Amino acid sequence: QVQLVESGGGSVQTGGSLRLSCAASAHTYISNCIGWFRQAPGYEREPVAALSTAGSSTFYTSSVQGRFTISRDNAKNTVYLQMNSLKPEDTAMYYCAADRCPPIWAKLYDGSWPGVKGYWGQGTQVTVSS
């Protein structure tokens, strides 16, 4: 059973926009945190943004603050990542992940979130050309 499905990736030019979607199964979505990560070839996976599906807490890595917006639609069990003012360095495979919310957002950086009982999607490619 697929728990998370990403969509919305594509190719855009510098300055363009894309909106990624992460559709979750109900039990994966409810009362969890959903986060977006990305991994470019030759680089480690890094957290991009995350939110709580039951509260107002959000997280953004510094390089995307002011350009990306994470949001949710609880009726659709879906989390979105609106990406504006895209840059070539945003080029990567983007993955969504789900798990119980971490005690602090810094856990997204040390590889401990999502945990062994968490979920990953299959990824969607974002390519930004100059």
TADAUR-V695370 format. One line per field, one symbol per residue. ss: DSSP state (~ for helix, > for strand, _ for the rest). psi: psi as a letter, one per 20 degrees, with the letter a starting at -180 (. if undefined). burial: I if it has 9 or more other ideal C-beta (glycine too) atoms within 8 Angstrom, else O. Layout:
ss=???
psi=???
burial=???
This chain:
ss=___>>>>__>>>>____>>>>>>>_~~~~___>>>>>>>______>>>>>>>_____>>>_~~~___>>>>>>____>>>>>>____~~~_>>>>>>>>_____~~~~__________>>___>>>>>>_
psi=pphpoqriraprrpiaqqoqqopqqghhgpkrqpqprqpqpjqqpqqgqrrpiiajprqpqhiipihqpprqnhhjlppqoporlqqhiiprppqqqqrqqqhqhhhhhjjipqahjaqqaiqppppoq.
burial=OOIIIIOIIOOIOIOOIIIIIIIIIOOIIIOIIIIIIIIOOOOOOIIIIIIIIOOOOIIIIOOIOOOIOIOIIOOOIIIIIIIOOIOOOIOIIIIIIIIIOIOOOOIIOOOOIIOOOIIIIOOIIIOIOO
